[in-house]
């Protein structure tokens, strides 16, 4: 209703009572809004992932040459799986930063090793096709993981 140029709200903020029976990491650490400190905290999570990825790329060259691509890729899988499972029990923002760093490290150890193995083991005529399919299947894993997590 409008009376004399003023708008009267039907419900006031004091009329609504929130009951949070379930919580999430985003709610617990106020990461659901992209302004102020919350935006910086979300950005730092992404930055830690890519810092781990950078270390995975640098460390990967040494590991691939000294221990082999397959063993290094398996090490990356174990790191990624272990820290991702550990992250499900995380209730501390700083511990989550370490988790994200290790996820980036492990996933990029795997991704780079798989790419190098595809380049080295596939015949020249098939390299582009096989690497393209490998990247497509990797990209399809993200929505598949989200769908599995939804149910």
Backbone as a chain_set.jsonl record, in Angstrom:
{"seq": "XXXXXXXXXXXXXXXXXXXXXXXXXXXXXXXXXXXXXXXXXXXXXXXXXXXXXXXXXXXXXXXXXXXXXXXXXXXXXXXXXXXXXXXXXXXXXXXXXXXXXXXXXXXXXXXXXXXXXXXXXXXXXXXXXXXXXXXXXXXXXXXXXXXXXXX", "coords": {"N": [[0.831, -1.187, 0.0], [0.381, 2.21, -0.662], [0.697, 5.215, 0.939], [0.509, 8.569, 1.092], [2.929, 8.815, -0.351], [4.632, 7.062, 0.934], [5.794, 3.738, 1.321], [4.325, 0.922, 2.605], [5.307, -1.999, 4.054], [4.135, -5.328, 3.87], [5.11, -7.536, 5.285], [7.474, -7.37, 7.82], [11.01, -7.437, 8.536], [11.322, -8.34, 11.102], [9.164, -9.943, 11.426], [9.646, -12.386, 10.347], [10.937, -15.507, 11.088], [13.812, -17.417, 11.134], [14.647, -20.793, 10.872], [17.26, -22.844, 11.098], [17.853, -25.949, 10.411], [19.531, -27.542, 9.008], [22.848, -27.115, 7.979], [25.481, -25.683, 6.019], [28.777, -25.546, 4.605], [29.111, -23.125, 3.305], [27.122, -21.54, 4.474], [27.889, -21.657, 7.139], [30.368, -20.331, 7.206], [29.679, -17.947, 6.101], [29.842, -17.611, 3.281], [28.096, -17.279, 1.248], [27.493, -14.907, 0.055], [28.795, -12.571, -2.197], [30.21, -10.284, -1.357], [32.397, -7.969, 0.313], [34.294, -9.328, 3.018], [33.528, -11.966, 2.629], [33.627, -12.37, -0.135], [36.375, -12.145, -0.55], [37.266, -14.355, 0.906], [36.183, -16.49, -0.58], [37.561, -16.101, -2.973], [40.161, -16.592, -2.141], [40.013, -19.322, -1.61], [39.815, -20.399, -4.22], [42.23, -19.476, -5.229], [44.091, -20.887, -3.686], [43.645, -23.464, -4.617], [44.597, -23.251, -7.265], [47.228, -22.558, -6.746], [48.158, -24.936, -5.657], [47.807, -26.482, -7.949], [49.709, -25.334, -9.632], [52.07, -26.049, -8.276], [51.765, -28.802, -8.556], [52.122, -29.06, -11.314], [54.787, -28.223, -11.596], [56.18, -29.944, -9.825], [55.381, -32.306, -10.931], [56.88, -32.801, -13.328], [59.394, -33.58, -12.341], [58.638, -35.855, -10.824], [57.475, -37.52, -12.812], [59.66, -38.13, -14.44], [61.421, -39.415, -12.68], [60.009, -41.406, -11.249], [58.108, -42.427, -12.925], [55.284, -42.099, -15.148], [52.826, -43.407, -14.683], [52.93, -44.277, -11.962], [53.197, -41.785, -10.739], [50.804, -40.586, -11.506], [49.02, -42.246, -10.146], [49.746, -41.618, -7.525], [48.887, -38.977, -7.495], [46.099, -39.432, -7.789], [45.561, -40.741, -5.343], [46.241, -38.706, -3.521], [44.354, -36.718, -4.255], [41.869, -38.051, -3.822], [42.037, -38.761, -1.077], [42.336, -36.223, 0.244], [40.009, -34.969, -0.599], [38.012, -36.552, 0.541], [38.732, -36.093, 3.211], [38.102, -33.431, 3.309], [35.343, -33.446, 3.496], [34.809, -33.645, 6.145], [35.562, -31.286, 7.167], [35.569, -28.448, 9.194], [36.744, -26.073, 9.478], [37.983, -23.115, 8.254], [40.673, -22.573, 7.552], [41.805, -25.084, 7.469], [40.38, -26.011, 5.293], [41.542, -24.452, 3.297], [44.057, -25.679, 3.094], [43.218, -28.187, 2.254], [42.127, -27.542, -0.282], [44.446, -26.684, -1.594], [45.93, -29.09, -1.677], [44.153, -30.628, -3.192], [44.294, -29.357, -5.693], [46.995, -29.878, -6.266], [47.036, -32.758, -6.377], [45.091, -33.324, -8.394], [46.116, -32.028, -10.654], [48.528, -33.366, -10.926], [47.576, -35.832, -11.78], [46.072, -35.114, -14.1], [47.983, -33.949, -15.834], [49.832, -36.062, -16.114], [48.225, -37.992, -17.37], [47.66, -36.701, -19.782], [50.236, -36.501, -20.902], [50.866, -39.217, -21.145], [48.928, -39.978, -23.013], [49.81, -38.524, -25.238], [52.316, -39.689, -25.657], [51.794, -42.439, -26.08], [49.869, -42.82, -28.043], [49.266, -43.3, -31.519], [50.524, -41.071, -34.08], [48.596, -40.214, -35.986], [46.239, -40.353, -34.558], [46.403, -38.738, -32.299], [45.283, -36.093, -31.826], [42.527, -36.632, -31.87], [42.199, -38.557, -29.79], [43.198, -37.163, -27.539], [41.399, -35.041, -27.558], [38.976, -36.404, -27.015], [39.626, -37.387, -24.486], [39.75, -35.007, -23.006], [37.127, -34.113, -23.292], [35.699, -36.147, -21.98], [36.751, -35.821, -19.428], [35.763, -33.273, -18.826], [33.015, -33.828, -18.825], [32.823, -35.223, -16.516], [32.546, -33.422, -14.404], [29.78, -32.327, -14.352], [28.579, -34.815, -13.988], [29.55, -35.636, -11.476], [28.353, -33.661, -9.927], [25.662, -34.307, -10.33], [25.553, -36.846, -9.144], [26.164, -36.142, -6.542], [23.922, -34.612, -5.983], [21.859, -36.429, -5.728]], "CA": [[0.0, 0.0, 0.0], [1.077, 3.5, -0.67], [-0.052, 6.309, 1.559], [1.277, 9.811, 1.136], [4.266, 8.634, -0.892], [5.395, 6.079, 1.698], [5.442, 2.355, 1.032], [4.234, 0.118, 3.81], [5.541, -3.403, 3.762], [3.204, -6.248, 4.513], [5.918, -8.277, 6.253], [8.709, -6.724, 8.237], [12.05, -8.43, 8.787], [11.129, -8.908, 12.438], [8.046, -10.875, 11.372], [10.104, -13.658, 9.803], [11.884, -16.203, 11.959], [14.51, -18.455, 10.393], [15.073, -21.96, 11.637], [18.254, -23.551, 10.3], [18.106, -27.283, 10.934], [20.674, -28.038, 8.261], [23.797, -26.058, 7.66], [26.489, -26.044, 5.037], [30.018, -24.802, 4.792], [28.887, -21.757, 2.831], [26.343, -20.822, 5.479], [28.657, -21.606, 8.378], [31.424, -19.336, 7.098], [29.111, -16.78, 5.437], [30.422, -17.511, 1.943], [27.021, -17.273, 0.267], [27.36, -13.588, -0.534], [30.078, -12.232, -2.789], [30.662, -8.928, -1.03], [33.217, -7.802, 1.512], [35.226, -10.382, 3.404], [33.081, -13.24, 2.067], [34.169, -12.443, -1.488], [37.812, -12.403, -0.436], [37.454, -15.724, 1.375], [35.921, -17.375, -1.71], [38.652, -15.933, -3.921], [41.333, -17.261, -1.581], [39.832, -20.767, -1.818], [40.184, -20.686, -5.607], [43.659, -19.21, -5.395], [44.838, -21.994, -3.086], [43.539, -24.594, -5.543], [45.493, -23.052, -8.405], [48.606, -22.614, -6.248], [48.46, -26.365, -5.611], [47.92, -26.943, -9.334], [51.013, -24.88, -10.126], [53.075, -26.925, -7.681], [51.594, -30.097, -9.197], [52.747, -29.011, -12.641], [56.249, -28.13, -11.443], [56.631, -31.177, -9.187], [55.063, -33.405, -11.828], [57.993, -33.086, -14.232], [60.393, -34.358, -11.596], [58.082, -37.165, -10.471], [57.259, -38.317, -14.012], [60.949, -38.608, -14.933], [62.125, -40.265, -11.716], [59.202, -42.518, -10.758], [57.223, -42.894, -13.981], [54.029, -41.373, -15.277], [51.724, -44.158, -14.089], [53.049, -44.202, -10.504], [52.94, -40.399, -10.344], [49.37, -40.358, -11.656], [48.36, -42.935, -9.035], [50.001, -40.794, -6.347], [47.966, -37.851, -7.61], [44.759, -39.923, -7.475], [45.461, -40.972, -3.895], [46.217, -37.4, -2.853], [43.076, -36.055, -4.534], [40.769, -38.765, -3.164], [42.185, -38.661, 0.372], [42.047, -34.882, 0.753], [38.602, -34.663, -0.862], [37.26, -37.2, 1.623], [39.031, -35.36, 4.447], [37.392, -32.157, 3.221], [33.939, -33.589, 3.879], [34.741, -33.514, 7.598], [36.225, -30.023, 7.484], [34.759, -27.385, 9.782], [37.68, -24.995, 9.74], [38.303, -22.471, 6.979], [42.099, -22.685, 7.243], [42.005, -26.469, 7.065], [39.852, -26.106, 3.939], [42.549, -23.894, 2.399], [45.062, -26.733, 2.887], [42.544, -29.208, 1.443], [42.04, -27.057, -1.669], [45.803, -26.706, -2.141], [46.276, -30.484, -1.963], [43.309, -31.07, -4.303], [44.906, -28.846, -6.92], [48.232, -30.634, -6.465], [46.728, -34.111, -6.807], [44.355, -33.378, -9.663], [46.977, -31.654, -11.765], [49.463, -34.477, -11.142], [46.856, -36.822, -12.586], [45.691, -34.574, -15.413], [49.173, -33.776, -16.666], [50.382, -37.386, -16.43], [47.353, -38.642, -18.357], [47.854, -36.025, -21.063], [51.548, -36.894, -21.428], [50.79, -40.621, -21.569], [48.171, -40.019, -24.275], [50.674, -38.008, -26.307], [53.417, -40.618, -25.909], [51.385, -43.799, -26.42], [48.9, -42.857, -29.134], [49.881, -43.027, -32.825], [50.486, -39.674, -34.515], [47.361, -39.92, -36.701], [45.112, -40.362, -33.631], [46.691, -37.934, -31.099], [44.302, -35.024, -31.61], [41.218, -37.223, -31.581], [42.225, -39.195, -28.47], [43.321, -36.113, -26.528], [40.126, -34.324, -27.528], [37.998, -37.223, -26.283], [40.027, -37.433, -23.073], [39.355, -33.737, -22.388], [35.663, -34.076, -23.253], [35.25, -37.04, -20.904], [37.13, -35.173, -18.163], [34.812, -32.177, -18.602], [31.708, -34.403, -18.511], [32.874, -35.726, -15.145], [32.096, -32.391, -13.46], [28.332, -32.379, -14.114], [28.234, -36.127, -13.471], [29.819, -35.607, -10.041], [27.314, -32.821, -9.326], [24.405, -35.065, -10.347], [25.659, -37.892, -8.127], [26.079, -35.452, -5.259], [22.569, -34.111, -5.782], [21.024, -37.521, -5.248]], "C": [[0.865, 1.236, 0.0], [0.187, 4.556, -0.071], [0.874, 7.506, 1.677], [2.721, 9.62, 0.676], [5.126, 7.642, -0.125], [4.88, 4.686, 1.361], [5.436, 1.583, 2.342], [4.386, -1.345, 3.424], [4.545, -4.271, 4.514], [3.931, -7.038, 5.604], [7.165, -7.469, 6.578], [9.739, -7.809, 8.51], [11.904, -9.067, 10.154], [9.978, -9.907, 12.469], [8.462, -12.271, 10.915], [11.135, -14.258, 10.749], [12.489, -17.369, 11.183], [14.887, -19.583, 11.333], [15.986, -22.79, 10.746], [18.51, -24.92, 10.929], [19.301, -27.915, 10.24], [21.58, -26.87, 7.941], [24.761, -26.572, 6.602], [27.728, -25.203, 5.301], [29.833, -23.345, 4.39], [28.119, -20.933, 3.849], [27.161, -20.619, 6.747], [29.727, -20.516, 8.355], [30.994, -18.103, 6.318], [29.741, -16.538, 4.069], [29.354, -17.419, 0.861], [26.805, -15.928, -0.391], [28.732, -13.145, -1.021], [30.575, -10.837, -2.483], [31.54, -8.95, 0.211], [34.151, -8.96, 1.752], [34.825, -11.726, 2.815], [33.622, -13.424, 0.657], [35.652, -12.746, -1.478], [38.084, -13.832, 0.013], [37.217, -16.726, 0.241], [37.048, -17.309, -2.733], [39.906, -16.648, -3.435], [41.228, -18.775, -1.724], [40.239, -21.167, -3.234], [41.676, -20.5, -5.827], [44.507, -20.337, -4.819], [44.782, -23.234, -3.977], [44.542, -24.433, -6.685], [46.952, -22.957, -7.992], [49.046, -24.069, -6.139], [48.624, -26.948, -7.01], [49.275, -26.546, -9.919], [52.127, -25.753, -9.561], [52.987, -28.322, -8.285], [52.233, -30.144, -10.576], [54.273, -29.0, -12.54], [56.808, -29.436, -10.876], [56.41, -32.379, -10.103], [56.198, -33.772, -12.761], [59.066, -33.929, -13.565], [59.876, -35.769, -11.299], [57.92, -38.073, -11.684], [58.575, -38.913, -14.501], [61.612, -39.597, -13.979], [61.329, -41.482, -11.262], [58.255, -43.084, -11.803], [55.891, -42.163, -13.973], [52.882, -42.077, -14.559], [51.765, -44.078, -12.56], [52.745, -42.794, -10.003], [51.456, -40.066, -10.453], [48.607, -41.034, -10.521], [48.571, -42.181, -7.729], [49.056, -39.593, -6.34], [46.536, -38.245, -7.301], [44.584, -40.108, -5.975], [45.414, -39.662, -3.119], [44.851, -36.751, -3.019], [41.923, -36.732, -3.797], [40.847, -38.596, -1.649], [41.809, -37.268, 0.882], [40.607, -34.469, 0.469], [37.716, -35.316, 0.196], [37.503, -36.498, 2.953], [38.287, -34.026, 4.467], [35.925, -32.253, 3.601], [33.742, -33.459, 5.386], [35.307, -32.185, 8.082], [35.227, -29.009, 8.039], [35.624, -26.192, 10.145], [38.111, -24.406, 8.394], [39.764, -22.665, 6.592], [42.466, -24.116, 6.862], [41.486, -26.667, 5.637], [40.825, -25.506, 2.927], [43.634, -24.93, 2.081], [44.484, -27.836, 2.007], [42.513, -28.781, -0.022], [43.416, -27.044, -2.343], [46.182, -28.128, -2.556], [45.414, -31.061, -3.086], [43.896, -30.608, -5.63], [46.172, -29.599, -7.267], [47.927, -32.016, -7.035], [46.066, -34.176, -8.172], [45.243, -32.994, -10.843], [48.115, -32.64, -11.976], [48.825, -35.518, -12.049], [46.617, -36.306, -14.001], [46.899, -34.466, -16.343], [49.775, -35.122, -17.058], [49.546, -38.09, -17.493], [47.525, -38.015, -19.744], [49.173, -36.462, -21.699], [51.518, -38.341, -21.905], [49.996, -40.76, -22.866], [49.036, -39.567, -25.439], [51.762, -39.023, -26.661], [52.961, -41.967, -26.449], [50.459, -43.905, -27.621], [49.624, -42.566, -30.459], [49.633, -41.585, -33.287], [49.153, -39.317, -35.169], [46.167, -39.765, -35.743], [45.269, -39.417, -32.438], [45.627, -36.873, -30.826], [42.947, -35.574, -31.209], [41.183, -37.805, -30.164], [42.337, -38.153, -27.366], [42.05, -35.28, -26.433], [39.068, -35.092, -26.749], [38.341, -37.306, -24.799], [39.586, -36.151, -22.362], [37.833, -33.621, -22.291], [35.138, -34.945, -22.109], [35.595, -36.467, -19.537], [36.12, -34.07, -17.83], [33.421, -32.702, -18.262], [31.664, -34.978, -17.092], [32.37, -34.713, -14.135], [30.575, -32.389, -13.279], [27.876, -33.744, -13.616], [28.451, -36.185, -11.956], [28.759, -34.761, -9.322], [25.987, -33.565, -9.272], [24.422, -36.176, -9.295], [25.533, -37.279, -6.74], [24.677, -34.941, -4.951], [21.661, -35.194, -5.216], [21.706, -38.167, -4.084]], "O": [[1.941, 1.275, 0.596], [-0.941, 4.767, -0.518], [1.924, 7.422, 2.314], [3.637, 10.203, 1.256], [6.269, 7.407, -0.518], [3.685, 4.484, 1.144], [6.414, 1.59, 3.089], [3.667, -1.851, 2.563], [4.169, -3.976, 5.649], [3.42, -7.187, 6.714], [7.826, -6.949, 5.679], [9.382, -8.973, 8.695], [12.315, -10.21, 10.353], [9.833, -10.645, 13.444], [7.708, -13.23, 11.081], [12.085, -13.59, 11.157], [11.766, -18.206, 10.642], [15.379, -19.359, 12.439], [15.539, -23.371, 9.756], [19.294, -25.037, 11.871], [20.004, -28.735, 10.83], [21.113, -25.765, 7.664], [24.827, -27.773, 6.338], [27.716, -24.276, 6.112], [30.337, -22.441, 5.055], [28.428, -19.761, 4.065], [27.132, -19.548, 7.353], [29.967, -19.855, 9.366], [31.834, -17.299, 5.914], [30.124, -15.416, 3.736], [29.675, -17.474, -0.326], [26.001, -15.822, -1.316], [29.726, -13.33, -0.32], [31.304, -10.259, -3.289], [31.432, -9.844, 1.05], [34.731, -9.512, 0.817], [35.693, -12.55, 2.526], [34.034, -14.526, 0.294], [36.137, -13.516, -2.307], [39.037, -14.454, -0.454], [37.959, -17.699, 0.11], [37.446, -18.329, -3.294], [40.632, -17.243, -4.232], [42.238, -19.446, -1.936], [40.934, -22.166, -3.422], [42.308, -21.284, -6.535], [45.53, -20.702, -5.398], [45.764, -23.969, -4.08], [45.253, -25.377, -7.029], [47.836, -23.245, -8.799], [50.179, -24.403, -6.486], [49.477, -27.807, -7.233], [49.91, -27.335, -10.618], [53.032, -26.153, -10.293], [54.013, -28.965, -8.504], [52.819, -31.157, -10.959], [54.96, -29.68, -13.301], [57.793, -29.969, -11.388], [57.162, -33.352, -10.053], [56.457, -34.958, -12.966], [59.582, -34.876, -14.157], [60.588, -36.754, -11.499], [58.196, -39.269, -11.6], [58.613, -40.067, -14.928], [62.293, -40.52, -14.424], [61.926, -42.503, -10.92], [57.655, -44.134, -11.576], [55.433, -41.676, -12.94], [52.063, -41.431, -13.905], [50.736, -43.834, -11.931], [52.108, -42.627, -8.963], [50.909, -39.357, -9.608], [47.655, -40.463, -9.989], [47.658, -42.113, -6.906], [48.496, -39.239, -5.303], [45.82, -37.5, -6.632], [43.58, -39.684, -5.403], [44.64, -39.523, -2.173], [44.255, -36.289, -2.046], [41.086, -36.049, -3.208], [39.835, -38.318, -1.005], [41.049, -37.144, 1.842], [40.037, -33.687, 1.23], [36.775, -34.694, 0.689], [36.571, -36.326, 3.739], [37.889, -33.551, 5.531], [35.32, -31.254, 3.989], [32.632, -33.194, 5.849], [35.505, -31.991, 9.282], [34.185, -28.746, 7.439], [35.272, -25.398, 11.017], [38.552, -25.134, 7.505], [40.064, -22.898, 5.422], [43.342, -24.332, 6.024], [42.085, -27.408, 4.858], [40.924, -26.005, 1.805], [44.075, -25.042, 0.937], [45.165, -28.358, 1.124], [42.837, -29.574, -0.906], [43.532, -27.357, -3.528], [46.693, -28.344, -3.654], [45.889, -31.896, -3.855], [43.983, -31.385, -6.58], [46.404, -29.925, -8.431], [48.49, -32.405, -8.058], [46.442, -34.995, -9.011], [45.127, -33.579, -11.919], [48.628, -32.751, -13.089], [49.461, -36.023, -12.974], [46.925, -36.986, -14.98], [46.827, -34.853, -17.509], [50.184, -35.308, -18.204], [50.088, -38.709, -18.408], [47.533, -38.719, -20.754], [49.222, -36.758, -22.893], [52.08, -38.661, -22.952], [50.35, -41.568, -23.725], [48.995, -40.168, -26.513], [52.091, -39.196, -27.835], [53.695, -42.585, -27.22], [50.287, -44.996, -28.163], [50.49, -41.692, -30.516], [48.635, -40.97, -32.911], [48.629, -38.229, -34.935], [45.186, -39.109, -36.091], [44.344, -39.304, -31.634], [45.126, -36.773, -29.705], [42.296, -35.043, -30.31], [40.23, -37.566, -29.422], [41.639, -38.25, -26.357], [41.666, -34.858, -25.342], [38.351, -34.52, -25.928], [37.448, -37.297, -23.951], [39.1, -36.209, -21.232], [37.312, -33.086, -21.312], [34.247, -34.535, -21.364], [34.821, -36.608, -18.59], [35.677, -33.95, -16.688], [32.711, -32.074, -17.477], [30.586, -35.191, -16.539], [31.819, -35.1, -13.104], [30.111, -32.446, -12.14], [26.884, -33.831, -12.892], [27.616, -36.729, -11.234], [28.322, -35.115, -8.226], [25.263, -33.47, -8.282], [23.414, -36.416, -8.63], [24.869, -37.837, -5.867], [24.29, -34.849, -3.786], [20.818, -34.94, -4.356], [21.179, -39.121, -3.512]]}, "num_chains": 1, "name": "protein.A"}
